[in-house]
Amino acid sequence: MKKDTRQVMDALVLVFQFGINMIVPIFLCCLLGFWIGNKTGISWMMIPFFFIGALAGFTNIYKMARKVYDRDNKDRKHVKKD
C-alpha cells in the first residue's frame, strides 16, 4: 500500500474512533437515564445523564487525542533530518 493511502486510512480510522468514543457514552447514559426515569417516575432524568455521557465522551476523546499527539511528537523526534 502506498504511503499516502496508508495515511488516509489511518486518518479515517482515527475519525471513526473519535465518533465511537463520543457516541457510545452518550447513548449508554441516555439509555440509563431513560430507564431510571421510567423506574422512578421522573421523566426528565435522561437530560442530566445526557450531559454526563457527553462529558465522558469528551474525556475519552481528550485522552485519545493526547495519546496520538504524544506518539506523533515522539516519532518526529526520532526521525533524523538530513
N, C-alpha and C positions, 0 to 999 in steps of 0.2 A: 504494500500500500504506500502511496506517495506520502511525503511528509505533510503537505498541505491538507490532504484528505484526512490524515490522522488527526491533525489539529482541529479540523471542522468537526469530526466525530467526537473528539474529547470535549469540545465546547457544547455540542448538543447534549451529551451525557450530563455535563455539569448543569446545564439549564434544566434538564429533566429532574435531576436530583434536587435542585433548588425548589422546583414546583412540588415535588413529592414531600420534601421536608416542610413545606408550608401548609399544604392542603391536608395532610393526614392528621396533624394535631388539631386543626380547626374542626375537621369532620368528626373526630372522636370526641372532642369536648362538646360540640353541639349535640351529638347523639346522647352523651351522658347528661347534659343539661336538660334535654327533652325528656329523657327517661326519669330523671329526678323530679322534673316539673310535673309529670303525669302522676308519679307516686305520691307527691306531697300536695298536689293541687295548686301549686304556684306556677302559673302558665308562663311567666316571664323569665324563668330560671335559665333558659337557654342563652339569654343575652350576656350575662356575666361569663358564662362558660365559653361563649364565642370569643370574648376578649382574652380569656385565659389561654385558649387554644392559639389565638393569633400571637400572643406573647411567647408561647412555647415555640411556635413556628419561627418567629423572628430570631429567637435564641438559637434554634437549630441552624438556621441559615448563617447567622453570625459566626458560630463555631466552625461550620464547614468552610465558609469563605476565608476565615482566618487560617485554617489549616492549608488551604490551597495557596493562599498568598505567601505563607511562610515556606511552603515547599517550593514554590516558584523562585522566591528570593534565594533559597539555599541552592537550587540548581544553577541559578545565574552566577553565584559566587564561585562555583566550581568550574565554570566554563572559562578556559583561557582565552584571552584576547591576543590575537597575533598582530 
